[in-house]
Amino acid sequence: MIDIASARADTPAAERILHFNNAGASLMPTPVYEAVLEHLALEREIGGYEAESIAAEAAGAFYTEFAALLNCRSSEIAYVENATRAWDMAFYSIPFKAGDRVLTHGSEYSSNFLALLQQRERCGIEIDIAPSDASGQVDVDALEARIRPETRLIALTHIPTQGGLVNPAEAVGDVARRHGILFLLDACQSVGQIDLDVERIGCQMLSGTGRKFLRGPRGTGFLYVSDDVVDTLDPVFIDMRAADWVAPDRYRFKDGARRFETWESYVAGRVGLARAVRYARELGLDSIEERVASLAATLRTALAGLPGVTVHDLGERRSGIVTFQKGGESPEDTAARLREMHINVSYTNRLSAQIDFGERGIDSLVRASVHYFNTEEEIERFAASVAG
């Protein structure tokens, strides 16, 4: 089982404020904080270029740590400034043509769906939306039935931001493999709380952030692109980090996923994120996953037992994100009231989930997320505060 005592010791603010907003702004462990500060101090003393040179080994660990985390090659990992930009770099690099189809689900993240709509206007792709099954997750059989000869990509959000479900990514990956279709998985909410294996999942592209369940610095992200497909993609923009200017009229992409990077980057963030991944791996992703699932189940039970409170999570498998409403109080007001009690939560509304919330008749929900450093006692206090 995970060593909660040591994890909480690395989370100094946890004693003053109840943090149930880990999916959006998870607390940075002390070793990660110190790694970032150490590099920033070095930059202050000797300048950015020299500091980056000295920190080459620590910054390079970013690639090997993520390769170990995701079960891939270090050449298949790129450092990107956030999860949305990482997803964009993969999606916009697919050379779509008019009539190509993208298959997705109503729980797709809002920024991703906006990109789909833009490419529909720009180059004439078509968007197909697979329905949900009885549990609320993507219906894999129905998704497969919607595949056509023109289907070029399956895009899926692993854990939607607006609910607790975990979409069956491995089953979708199996469908994509059998039909020879690209599979792009948004793992923004799942990396760091679920043990991810890109070989097992079967995706060729996967994007994520550092600031959520990995507990890394904000302004950091990553992109996995399989060596099997990287040469079929055309990066949406490039610079001297992504390519070499080999002749006055000719350039050559860098090998592997590095072609999706840019030369100027947040080096202290990369060092910190590498340390955050190592921290998570030292605790063990299987233990983290077990602990988060157990705490979330306890939280759902506690909230469901409160008068007037309705839990709205879907899916056969559920994550550490717990969504609910309290009767007679808007989610915005619930979040504000809890914040006055030094309890951090967030709320999500239809602007983030037009299709999903529209189908469910929901305008907004409170989102309370647990992480492994939370305790059962904190959950009791949280439930009492919601009821109060």
Contacts in CASP RR format, 6 or more apart in sequence:
PFRMAT RR
TARGET T0000
AUTHOR 0000-0000-0000
METHOD contacts of the structure
MODEL  1
MIDIASARADTPAAERILHFNNAGASLMPTPVYEAVLEHLALEREIGGYE
AESIAAEAAGAFYTEFAALLNCRSSEIAYVENATRAWDMAFYSIPFKAGD
RVLTHGSEYSSNFLALLQQRERCGIEIDIAPSDASGQVDVDALEARIRPE
TRLIALTHIPTQGGLVNPAEAVGDVARRHGILFLLDACQSVGQIDLDVER
IGCQMLSGTGRKFLRGPRGTGFLYVSDDVVDTLDPVFIDMRAADWVAPDR
YRFKDGARRFETWESYVAGRVGLARAVRYARELGLDSIEERVASLAATLR
TALAGLPGVTVHDLGERRSGIVTFQKGGESPEDTAARLREMHINVSYTNR
LSAQIDFGERGIDSLVRASVHYFNTEEEIERFAASVAG
1 287 0 8 1.000
1 290 0 8 1.000
1 291 0 8 1.000
2 283 0 8 1.000
2 284 0 8 1.000
2 287 0 8 1.000
2 288 0 8 1.000
2 290 0 8 1.000
2 291 0 8 1.000
2 372 0 8 1.000
3 283 0 8 1.000
4 291 0 8 1.000
4 372 0 8 1.000
4 373 0 8 1.000
4 375 0 8 1.000
7 29 0 8 1.000
7 283 0 8 1.000
7 372 0 8 1.000
7 373 0 8 1.000
8 14 0 8 1.000
8 373 0 8 1.000
8 375 0 8 1.000
9 30 0 8 1.000
10 29 0 8 1.000
10 30 0 8 1.000
10 31 0 8 1.000
10 279 0 8 1.000
11 27 0 8 1.000
11 29 0 8 1.000
11 30 0 8 1.000
11 373 0 8 1.000
12 30 0 8 1.000
13 19 0 8 1.000
13 27 0 8 1.000
14 27 0 8 1.000
14 373 0 8 1.000
16 342 0 8 1.000
17 342 0 8 1.000
17 343 0 8 1.000
17 344 0 8 1.000
18 342 0 8 1.000
18 343 0 8 1.000
18 344 0 8 1.000
18 378 0 8 1.000
18 381 0 8 1.000
18 382 0 8 1.000
18 385 0 8 1.000
19 26 0 8 1.000
19 27 0 8 1.000
19 344 0 8 1.000
19 371 0 8 1.000
19 374 0 8 1.000
20 343 0 8 1.000
20 344 0 8 1.000
20 345 0 8 1.000
20 368 0 8 1.000
20 369 0 8 1.000
20 370 0 8 1.000
20 374 0 8 1.000
20 378 0 8 1.000
20 382 0 8 1.000
21 344 0 8 1.000
21 345 0 8 1.000
21 346 0 8 1.000
21 367 0 8 1.000
21 368 0 8 1.000
21 369 0 8 1.000
22 212 0 8 1.000
22 213 0 8 1.000
22 369 0 8 1.000
22 370 0 8 1.000
22 371 0 8 1.000
22 374 0 8 1.000
23 161 0 8 1.000
23 189 0 8 1.000
23 212 0 8 1.000
23 213 0 8 1.000
23 320 0 8 1.000
23 321 0 8 1.000
23 346 0 8 1.000
23 367 0 8 1.000
23 369 0 8 1.000
24 211 0 8 1.000
24 212 0 8 1.000
24 346 0 8 1.000
24 369 0 8 1.000
25 211 0 8 1.000
25 212 0 8 1.000
25 218 0 8 1.000
25 344 0 8 1.000
26 211 0 8 1.000
26 212 0 8 1.000
26 213 0 8 1.000
26 214 0 8 1.000
26 215 0 8 1.000
26 216 0 8 1.000
26 371 0 8 1.000
27 215 0 8 1.000
27 371 0 8 1.000
27 373 0 8 1.000
28 36 0 8 1.000
28 215 0 8 1.000
28 216 0 8 1.000
28 217 0 8 1.000
28 276 0 8 1.000
29 215 0 8 1.000
29 276 0 8 1.000
29 279 0 8 1.000
31 275 0 8 1.000
31 279 0 8 1.000
32 215 0 8 1.000
32 216 0 8 1.000
32 217 0 8 1.000
32 272 0 8 1.000
32 273 0 8 1.000
32 275 0 8 1.000
32 276 0 8 1.000
32 279 0 8 1.000
35 58 0 8 1.000
35 271 0 8 1.000
35 272 0 8 1.000
35 274 0 8 1.000
35 275 0 8 1.000
36 217 0 8 1.000
36 268 0 8 1.000
36 269 0 8 1.000
36 271 0 8 1.000
36 272 0 8 1.000
38 271 0 8 1.000
39 51 0 8 1.000
39 55 0 8 1.000
39 58 0 8 1.000
39 267 0 8 1.000
39 268 0 8 1.000
39 269 0 8 1.000
39 271 0 8 1.000
39 272 0 8 1.000
40 268 0 8 1.000
42 51 0 8 1.000
42 54 0 8 1.000
42 55 0 8 1.000
43 51 0 8 1.000
43 267 0 8 1.000
43 268 0 8 1.000
45 51 0 8 1.000
46 54 0 8 1.000
48 267 0 8 1.000
51 267 0 8 1.000
52 59 0 8 1.000
52 267 0 8 1.000
55 267 0 8 1.000
55 271 0 8 1.000
58 271 0 8 1.000
58 274 0 8 1.000
58 275 0 8 1.000
59 267 0 8 1.000
59 270 0 8 1.000
59 271 0 8 1.000
59 274 0 8 1.000
60 270 0 8 1.000
60 274 0 8 1.000
61 271 0 8 1.000
61 274 0 8 1.000
61 278 0 8 1.000
62 77 0 8 1.000
62 79 0 8 1.000
62 222 0 8 1.000
62 270 0 8 1.000
62 271 0 8 1.000
62 273 0 8 1.000
62 274 0 8 1.000
62 277 0 8 1.000
63 74 0 8 1.000
63 75 0 8 1.000
63 77 0 8 1.000
63 79 0 8 1.000
64 74 0 8 1.000
65 274 0 8 1.000
65 277 0 8 1.000
65 278 0 8 1.000
65 281 0 8 1.000
66 72 0 8 1.000
66 74 0 8 1.000
66 77 0 8 1.000
66 222 0 8 1.000
66 224 0 8 1.000
66 277 0 8 1.000
67 73 0 8 1.000
67 74 0 8 1.000
67 76 0 8 1.000
67 77 0 8 1.000
68 277 0 8 1.000
68 281 0 8 1.000
69 191 0 8 1.000
69 196 0 8 1.000
69 277 0 8 1.000
69 280 0 8 1.000
69 281 0 8 1.000
69 285 0 8 1.000
70 77 0 8 1.000
70 196 0 8 1.000
70 197 0 8 1.000
70 198 0 8 1.000
70 206 0 8 1.000
70 224 0 8 1.000
71 196 0 8 1.000
71 197 0 8 1.000
71 198 0 8 1.000
71 199 0 8 1.000
71 200 0 8 1.000
72 198 0 8 1.000
72 199 0 8 1.000
72 224 0 8 1.000
72 226 0 8 1.000
73 227 0 8 1.000
75 227 0 8 1.000
75 255 0 8 1.000
75 256 0 8 1.000
75 257 0 8 1.000
75 258 0 8 1.000
76 224 0 8 1.000
76 225 0 8 1.000
76 226 0 8 1.000
76 227 0 8 1.000
76 230 0 8 1.000
76 256 0 8 1.000
76 257 0 8 1.000
77 222 0 8 1.000
77 223 0 8 1.000
77 224 0 8 1.000
77 257 0 8 1.000
78 86 0 8 1.000
78 89 0 8 1.000
78 222 0 8 1.000
78 223 0 8 1.000
78 224 0 8 1.000
78 225 0 8 1.000
78 257 0 8 1.000
78 258 0 8 1.000
78 259 0 8 1.000
78 260 0 8 1.000
78 261 0 8 1.000
79 220 0 8 1.000
79 221 0 8 1.000
79 222 0 8 1.000
79 261 0 8 1.000
79 265 0 8 1.000
79 270 0 8 1.000
79 273 0 8 1.000
80 86 0 8 1.000
80 89 0 8 1.000
80 207 0 8 1.000
80 221 0 8 1.000
80 222 0 8 1.000
80 223 0 8 1.000
80 260 0 8 1.000
80 261 0 8 1.000
81 219 0 8 1.000
81 220 0 8 1.000
81 221 0 8 1.000
81 265 0 8 1.000
81 266 0 8 1.000
82 209 0 8 1.000
82 219 0 8 1.000
82 220 0 8 1.000
82 221 0 8 1.000
83 186 0 8 1.000
83 188 0 8 1.000
83 207 0 8 1.000
83 208 0 8 1.000
83 209 0 8 1.000
83 210 0 8 1.000
83 221 0 8 1.000
84 111 0 8 1.000
84 112 0 8 1.000
85 221 0 8 1.000
86 207 0 8 1.000
86 208 0 8 1.000
86 209 0 8 1.000
86 221 0 8 1.000
86 222 0 8 1.000
86 223 0 8 1.000
86 260 0 8 1.000
87 111 0 8 1.000
87 112 0 8 1.000
87 115 0 8 1.000
87 184 0 8 1.000
87 186 0 8 1.000
87 207 0 8 1.000
87 208 0 8 1.000
87 223 0 8 1.000
88 115 0 8 1.000
88 236 0 8 1.000
89 223 0 8 1.000
89 235 0 8 1.000
89 236 0 8 1.000
89 260 0 8 1.000
90 184 0 8 1.000
90 205 0 8 1.000
90 207 0 8 1.000
90 223 0 8 1.000
90 225 0 8 1.000
90 233 0 8 1.000
90 260 0 8 1.000
91 112 0 8 1.000
91 115 0 8 1.000
91 119 0 8 1.000
91 153 0 8 1.000
91 155 0 8 1.000
91 184 0 8 1.000
92 115 0 8 1.000
92 119 0 8 1.000
92 236 0 8 1.000
93 233 0 8 1.000
93 234 0 8 1.000
93 235 0 8 1.000
93 236 0 8 1.000
93 260 0 8 1.000
94 152 0 8 1.000
94 153 0 8 1.000
94 182 0 8 1.000
94 233 0 8 1.000
95 232 0 8 1.000
95 233 0 8 1.000
95 234 0 8 1.000
96 119 0 8 1.000
96 123 0 8 1.000
96 124 0 8 1.000
96 125 0 8 1.000
96 152 0 8 1.000
97 123 0 8 1.000
98 123 0 8 1.000
98 124 0 8 1.000
98 125 0 8 1.000
99 124 0 8 1.000
99 125 0 8 1.000
99 126 0 8 1.000
99 150 0 8 1.000
100 124 0 8 1.000
100 125 0 8 1.000
100 126 0 8 1.000
100 150 0 8 1.000
100 151 0 8 1.000
100 152 0 8 1.000
100 153 0 8 1.000
101 125 0 8 1.000
101 126 0 8 1.000
101 127 0 8 1.000
101 128 0 8 1.000
101 148 0 8 1.000
101 150 0 8 1.000
101 151 0 8 1.000
101 152 0 8 1.000
102 116 0 8 1.000
102 119 0 8 1.000
102 125 0 8 1.000
102 126 0 8 1.000
102 127 0 8 1.000
102 128 0 8 1.000
102 151 0 8 1.000
102 152 0 8 1.000
102 153 0 8 1.000
102 154 0 8 1.000
102 155 0 8 1.000
103 128 0 8 1.000
103 129 0 8 1.000
103 130 0 8 1.000
103 143 0 8 1.000
103 146 0 8 1.000
103 147 0 8 1.000
103 151 0 8 1.000
103 153 0 8 1.000
103 154 0 8 1.000
103 155 0 8 1.000
103 181 0 8 1.000
104 112 0 8 1.000
104 113 0 8 1.000
104 116 0 8 1.000
104 127 0 8 1.000
104 128 0 8 1.000
104 129 0 8 1.000
104 130 0 8 1.000
104 154 0 8 1.000
104 155 0 8 1.000
104 156 0 8 1.000
105 129 0 8 1.000
105 130 0 8 1.000
105 132 0 8 1.000
105 138 0 8 1.000
105 143 0 8 1.000
105 156 0 8 1.000
105 157 0 8 1.000
105 167 0 8 1.000
106 129 0 8 1.000
106 130 0 8 1.000
106 132 0 8 1.000
106 353 0 8 1.000
106 355 0 8 1.000
106 356 0 8 1.000
106 359 0 8 1.000
107 132 0 8 1.000
107 137 0 8 1.000
107 138 0 8 1.000
107 157 0 8 1.000
107 160 0 8 1.000
107 162 0 8 1.000
107 163 0 8 1.000
107 165 0 8 1.000
107 167 0 8 1.000
107 353 0 8 1.000
107 355 0 8 1.000
107 356 0 8 1.000
108 116 0 8 1.000
108 155 0 8 1.000
108 156 0 8 1.000
108 157 0 8 1.000
108 160 0 8 1.000
108 186 0 8 1.000
108 355 0 8 1.000
109 157 0 8 1.000
109 160 0 8 1.000
109 161 0 8 1.000
109 186 0 8 1.000
109 188 0 8 1.000
109 352 0 8 1.000
110 351 0 8 1.000
110 352 0 8 1.000
110 353 0 8 1.000
110 354 0 8 1.000
112 155 0 8 1.000
112 157 0 8 1.000
112 186 0 8 1.000
113 354 0 8 1.000
113 355 0 8 1.000
116 125 0 8 1.000
116 127 0 8 1.000
116 155 0 8 1.000
117 127 0 8 1.000
119 125 0 8 1.000
120 126 0 8 1.000
120 127 0 8 1.000
125 152 0 8 1.000
126 150 0 8 1.000
128 146 0 8 1.000
128 148 0 8 1.000
128 151 0 8 1.000
129 355 0 8 1.000
130 138 0 8 1.000
130 139 0 8 1.000
130 142 0 8 1.000
130 143 0 8 1.000
130 146 0 8 1.000
131 139 0 8 1.000
131 142 0 8 1.000
132 138 0 8 1.000
132 139 0 8 1.000
132 314 0 8 1.000
132 359 0 8 1.000
133 139 0 8 1.000
133 140 0 8 1.000
133 142 0 8 1.000
135 165 0 8 1.000
135 314 0 8 1.000
135 315 0 8 1.000
135 316 0 8 1.000
136 165 0 8 1.000
136 314 0 8 1.000
136 315 0 8 1.000
137 165 0 8 1.000
137 166 0 8 1.000
137 167 0 8 1.000
137 168 0 8 1.000
137 314 0 8 1.000
137 315 0 8 1.000
137 316 0 8 1.000
137 317 0 8 1.000
138 156 0 8 1.000
138 167 0 8 1.000
138 168 0 8 1.000
138 172 0 8 1.000
140 168 0 8 1.000
140 171 0 8 1.000
140 172 0 8 1.000
140 175 0 8 1.000
143 154 0 8 1.000
143 172 0 8 1.000
143 175 0 8 1.000
144 175 0 8 1.000
144 179 0 8 1.000
147 175 0 8 1.000
147 179 0 8 1.000
147 181 0 8 1.000
151 179 0 8 1.000
151 181 0 8 1.000
152 181 0 8 1.000
152 182 0 8 1.000
153 181 0 8 1.000
153 182 0 8 1.000
153 183 0 8 1.000
153 184 0 8 1.000
154 172 0 8 1.000
154 173 0 8 1.000
154 175 0 8 1.000
154 176 0 8 1.000
154 181 0 8 1.000
154 182 0 8 1.000
154 183 0 8 1.000
154 184 0 8 1.000
155 184 0 8 1.000
155 186 0 8 1.000
156 167 0 8 1.000
156 169 0 8 1.000
156 172 0 8 1.000
156 183 0 8 1.000
156 184 0 8 1.000
156 185 0 8 1.000
156 186 0 8 1.000
157 167 0 8 1.000
157 185 0 8 1.000
157 186 0 8 1.000
157 188 0 8 1.000
157 189 0 8 1.000
158 166 0 8 1.000
158 167 0 8 1.000
158 169 0 8 1.000
158 185 0 8 1.000
158 186 0 8 1.000
158 187 0 8 1.000
158 188 0 8 1.000
158 189 0 8 1.000
158 190 0 8 1.000
158 194 0 8 1.000
159 165 0 8 1.000
159 166 0 8 1.000
159 167 0 8 1.000
159 187 0 8 1.000
159 188 0 8 1.000
159 189 0 8 1.000
159 190 0 8 1.000
159 193 0 8 1.000
159 194 0 8 1.000
159 319 0 8 1.000
159 321 0 8 1.000
160 167 0 8 1.000
160 189 0 8 1.000
160 353 0 8 1.000
160 356 0 8 1.000
161 188 0 8 1.000
161 189 0 8 1.000
161 321 0 8 1.000
161 348 0 8 1.000
161 352 0 8 1.000
161 353 0 8 1.000
161 367 0 8 1.000
162 323 0 8 1.000
162 348 0 8 1.000
162 352 0 8 1.000
162 353 0 8 1.000
162 356 0 8 1.000
162 357 0 8 1.000
162 365 0 8 1.000
162 367 0 8 1.000
163 312 0 8 1.000
163 313 0 8 1.000
163 314 0 8 1.000
163 319 0 8 1.000
163 321 0 8 1.000
163 323 0 8 1.000
163 348 0 8 1.000
163 365 0 8 1.000
163 367 0 8 1.000
164 296 0 8 1.000
164 313 0 8 1.000
164 314 0 8 1.000
164 315 0 8 1.000
164 318 0 8 1.000
164 319 0 8 1.000
164 320 0 8 1.000
164 321 0 8 1.000
164 322 0 8 1.000
164 323 0 8 1.000
165 313 0 8 1.000
165 314 0 8 1.000
165 315 0 8 1.000
165 316 0 8 1.000
165 317 0 8 1.000
165 318 0 8 1.000
165 319 0 8 1.000
166 190 0 8 1.000
166 194 0 8 1.000
166 315 0 8 1.000
166 317 0 8 1.000
166 318 0 8 1.000
166 319 0 8 1.000
168 316 0 8 1.000
168 317 0 8 1.000
169 185 0 8 1.000
169 201 0 8 1.000
169 203 0 8 1.000
170 200 0 8 1.000
170 201 0 8 1.000
170 202 0 8 1.000
172 183 0 8 1.000
173 183 0 8 1.000
173 201 0 8 1.000
173 202 0 8 1.000
173 203 0 8 1.000
174 202 0 8 1.000
175 181 0 8 1.000
176 182 0 8 1.000
176 183 0 8 1.000
176 202 0 8 1.000
176 203 0 8 1.000
177 183 0 8 1.000
177 202 0 8 1.000
182 204 0 8 1.000
182 205 0 8 1.000
182 229 0 8 1.000
183 202 0 8 1.000
183 203 0 8 1.000
183 204 0 8 1.000
183 205 0 8 1.000
184 203 0 8 1.000
184 204 0 8 1.000
184 205 0 8 1.000
184 206 0 8 1.000
184 207 0 8 1.000
185 201 0 8 1.000
185 203 0 8 1.000
185 205 0 8 1.000
185 206 0 8 1.000
185 207 0 8 1.000
186 206 0 8 1.000
186 207 0 8 1.000
186 208 0 8 1.000
187 196 0 8 1.000
187 206 0 8 1.000
187 207 0 8 1.000
187 208 0 8 1.000
188 207 0 8 1.000
188 208 0 8 1.000
188 209 0 8 1.000
188 212 0 8 1.000
189 212 0 8 1.000
189 213 0 8 1.000
189 319 0 8 1.000
189 321 0 8 1.000
190 196 0 8 1.000
190 213 0 8 1.000
190 319 0 8 1.000
191 208 0 8 1.000
191 209 0 8 1.000
191 210 0 8 1.000
191 212 0 8 1.000
191 213 0 8 1.000
191 214 0 8 1.000
192 212 0 8 1.000
192 213 0 8 1.000
192 214 0 8 1.000
192 280 0 8 1.000
192 285 0 8 1.000
192 288 0 8 1.000
193 213 0 8 1.000
193 288 0 8 1.000
193 289 0 8 1.000
193 292 0 8 1.000
193 319 0 8 1.000
193 320 0 8 1.000
193 371 0 8 1.000
194 285 0 8 1.000
194 289 0 8 1.000
194 319 0 8 1.000
195 285 0 8 1.000
195 286 0 8 1.000
195 288 0 8 1.000
195 289 0 8 1.000
196 206 0 8 1.000
196 285 0 8 1.000
198 206 0 8 1.000
198 224 0 8 1.000
198 226 0 8 1.000
203 224 0 8 1.000
204 225 0 8 1.000
204 226 0 8 1.000
204 228 0 8 1.000
204 229 0 8 1.000
205 223 0 8 1.000
205 224 0 8 1.000
205 225 0 8 1.000
205 226 0 8 1.000
205 229 0 8 1.000
206 223 0 8 1.000
206 224 0 8 1.000
207 221 0 8 1.000
207 222 0 8 1.000
207 223 0 8 1.000
207 224 0 8 1.000
208 221 0 8 1.000
208 222 0 8 1.000
208 223 0 8 1.000
209 219 0 8 1.000
209 220 0 8 1.000
209 221 0 8 1.000
209 222 0 8 1.000
210 216 0 8 1.000
210 217 0 8 1.000
210 218 0 8 1.000
210 219 0 8 1.000
210 220 0 8 1.000
210 221 0 8 1.000
210 222 0 8 1.000
210 273 0 8 1.000
210 276 0 8 1.000
211 217 0 8 1.000
211 218 0 8 1.000
211 219 0 8 1.000
211 220 0 8 1.000
213 292 0 8 1.000
213 371 0 8 1.000
214 273 0 8 1.000
214 276 0 8 1.000
214 277 0 8 1.000
214 280 0 8 1.000
215 276 0 8 1.000
215 279 0 8 1.000
215 280 0 8 1.000
215 371 0 8 1.000
216 269 0 8 1.000
216 272 0 8 1.000
216 273 0 8 1.000
216 276 0 8 1.000
217 266 0 8 1.000
217 268 0 8 1.000
217 269 0 8 1.000
217 272 0 8 1.000
217 273 0 8 1.000
217 276 0 8 1.000
219 266 0 8 1.000
219 269 0 8 1.000
220 266 0 8 1.000
220 269 0 8 1.000
220 270 0 8 1.000
220 272 0 8 1.000
220 273 0 8 1.000
221 273 0 8 1.000
222 273 0 8 1.000
223 257 0 8 1.000
223 260 0 8 1.000
224 257 0 8 1.000
225 233 0 8 1.000
225 256 0 8 1.000
225 257 0 8 1.000
225 260 0 8 1.000
227 256 0 8 1.000
230 256 0 8 1.000
230 257 0 8 1.000
230 259 0 8 1.000
235 242 0 8 1.000
235 253 0 8 1.000
235 259 0 8 1.000
235 260 0 8 1.000
238 251 0 8 1.000
238 253 0 8 1.000
238 259 0 8 1.000
239 262 0 8 1.000
239 263 0 8 1.000
240 263 0 8 1.000
241 254 0 8 1.000
241 258 0 8 1.000
241 261 0 8 1.000
241 262 0 8 1.000
241 263 0 8 1.000
242 253 0 8 1.000
242 254 0 8 1.000
242 258 0 8 1.000
242 259 0 8 1.000
242 260 0 8 1.000
242 261 0 8 1.000
242 262 0 8 1.000
243 251 0 8 1.000
243 252 0 8 1.000
243 253 0 8 1.000
243 254 0 8 1.000
243 259 0 8 1.000
244 251 0 8 1.000
244 252 0 8 1.000
244 254 0 8 1.000
245 251 0 8 1.000
246 252 0 8 1.000
253 259 0 8 1.000
280 288 0 8 1.000
283 372 0 8 1.000
287 372 0 8 1.000
288 372 0 8 1.000
291 372 0 8 1.000
292 319 0 8 1.000
292 320 0 8 1.000
292 370 0 8 1.000
292 371 0 8 1.000
292 372 0 8 1.000
293 318 0 8 1.000
293 319 0 8 1.000
293 320 0 8 1.000
295 320 0 8 1.000
295 370 0 8 1.000
295 371 0 8 1.000
295 372 0 8 1.000
295 374 0 8 1.000
295 376 0 8 1.000
295 379 0 8 1.000
296 318 0 8 1.000
296 319 0 8 1.000
296 320 0 8 1.000
296 321 0 8 1.000
296 322 0 8 1.000
296 370 0 8 1.000
297 318 0 8 1.000
298 376 0 8 1.000
298 379 0 8 1.000
299 322 0 8 1.000
299 368 0 8 1.000
299 370 0 8 1.000
299 379 0 8 1.000
299 382 0 8 1.000
299 383 0 8 1.000
300 311 0 8 1.000
300 313 0 8 1.000
300 318 0 8 1.000
300 322 0 8 1.000
302 379 0 8 1.000
302 380 0 8 1.000
302 382 0 8 1.000
302 383 0 8 1.000
303 309 0 8 1.000
303 311 0 8 1.000
303 322 0 8 1.000
303 324 0 8 1.000
303 368 0 8 1.000
303 383 0 8 1.000
303 386 0 8 1.000
304 310 0 8 1.000
304 311 0 8 1.000
306 326 0 8 1.000
306 383 0 8 1.000
306 386 0 8 1.000
306 387 0 8 1.000
307 387 0 8 1.000
308 326 0 8 1.000
308 327 0 8 1.000
309 324 0 8 1.000
309 325 0 8 1.000
309 326 0 8 1.000
309 327 0 8 1.000
309 386 0 8 1.000
309 387 0 8 1.000
310 324 0 8 1.000
310 325 0 8 1.000
310 327 0 8 1.000
311 322 0 8 1.000
311 323 0 8 1.000
311 324 0 8 1.000
312 323 0 8 1.000
312 324 0 8 1.000
312 325 0 8 1.000
312 360 0 8 1.000
312 362 0 8 1.000
312 365 0 8 1.000
313 321 0 8 1.000
313 322 0 8 1.000
313 323 0 8 1.000
320 369 0 8 1.000
320 370 0 8 1.000
320 371 0 8 1.000
321 367 0 8 1.000
321 369 0 8 1.000
322 367 0 8 1.000
322 368 0 8 1.000
322 369 0 8 1.000
322 370 0 8 1.000
323 348 0 8 1.000
323 365 0 8 1.000
323 366 0 8 1.000
323 367 0 8 1.000
323 368 0 8 1.000
324 365 0 8 1.000
324 366 0 8 1.000
324 368 0 8 1.000
324 386 0 8 1.000
325 331 0 8 1.000
325 334 0 8 1.000
325 365 0 8 1.000
325 366 0 8 1.000
326 334 0 8 1.000
326 366 0 8 1.000
326 386 0 8 1.000
329 337 0 8 1.000
330 364 0 8 1.000
331 347 0 8 1.000
331 348 0 8 1.000
331 349 0 8 1.000
331 364 0 8 1.000
331 365 0 8 1.000
331 366 0 8 1.000
332 347 0 8 1.000
332 364 0 8 1.000
334 345 0 8 1.000
334 347 0 8 1.000
334 366 0 8 1.000
334 386 0 8 1.000
335 345 0 8 1.000
335 346 0 8 1.000
335 347 0 8 1.000
335 366 0 8 1.000
338 344 0 8 1.000
338 345 0 8 1.000
338 385 0 8 1.000
338 386 0 8 1.000
339 345 0 8 1.000
341 385 0 8 1.000
343 382 0 8 1.000
343 385 0 8 1.000
345 366 0 8 1.000
345 367 0 8 1.000
345 368 0 8 1.000
346 366 0 8 1.000
346 367 0 8 1.000
347 364 0 8 1.000
347 365 0 8 1.000
347 366 0 8 1.000
347 367 0 8 1.000
348 364 0 8 1.000
348 365 0 8 1.000
348 367 0 8 1.000
349 357 0 8 1.000
349 363 0 8 1.000
349 364 0 8 1.000
349 365 0 8 1.000
350 357 0 8 1.000
350 358 0 8 1.000
350 362 0 8 1.000
350 363 0 8 1.000
350 364 0 8 1.000
357 363 0 8 1.000
368 382 0 8 1.000
370 379 0 8 1.000
END
